[in-house]
Amino acid sequence: MVDVAAEDFGSHVVERLRFRLDDGTAVRGLLTRPATNVEPQPAILHVHAHGGRYDIGASELVDGRPALLDAPGPALAREGYVSLCIDMPVFGERSGTTESSAAKVALWHGRTLFGQMLAEQAAALTWLASRGDVDSRRIGMTGISMGATLAYFLAAIDPRVSAVAHLCCYADLATLIETGAHDLHGHYMTVPGLLAETSSGAIAGLVAPRPQLICVGLDDPLTPPLAVERAFAQTSAAYGPKGGLMLLTEEGIGHRETPTMRSAVLDFFRQHL
């Protein structure tokens, strides 16, 4: 079930959504779209970041956050995309429960908070694809930080994602552990046994042959160069010589979006959606 309230800002429309999970939990969603749609449009499932800002959540799409240049939703609407972002558990209007508490409860029940997040993003993708103004064959995903991780993990397991562009959270986890940088990530990423089975670079490789753009700052403690290099070796091996994989690195840049990244992401989606 979903409730909708729309507001026209002239250059774009914002829809304020209220989804209901099977257990009755209300989940806020925000959607931006062009002011006039004459035919089904390509769409973007935008996944919000973490940043220790549990208060932001889905509002990142229309209000932005410090790590972004500006609010991505209106910018994507101007490009002709319908874009959706939902509150992840413990963020935005769901921040009444702490991340630590939610992660512990999930693990004690044999689940993970990360798995719950992926399942909810998959449900959001299903709803987005069902809209009459969306071309379900042209849906991309994007996000920064936590949003980046969720974007390429979901793209790896869900072929409905036609292209994925992610910022500032691509690195080999084993290398982060070697350097102690792993503890910069939140509890949400705790997936027991993950590294005994696979790696982040191999998971990103599962997106192949669909297009993937990876953007990182080389001064970002979450994406140190050695960890990026090791992950990219595995991801590029999965893509092989046919291409479709792009890596944008920027010297002197930390954990934030840059104009170069924004331009690359928009160009990427213009080409592939």
Beta strands, then each sheet from edge to edge (+ up, - down):
strand 1: 2-8
strand 2: 12-20
strand 3: 26-34
strand 4: 41-47
strand 5: 82-86
strand 6: 134-144
strand 7: 163-167
strand 8: 212-217
strand 9: 245-250
sheet 1: 1+ 2- 3+ 5- 4- 6- 7- 8- 9-
end
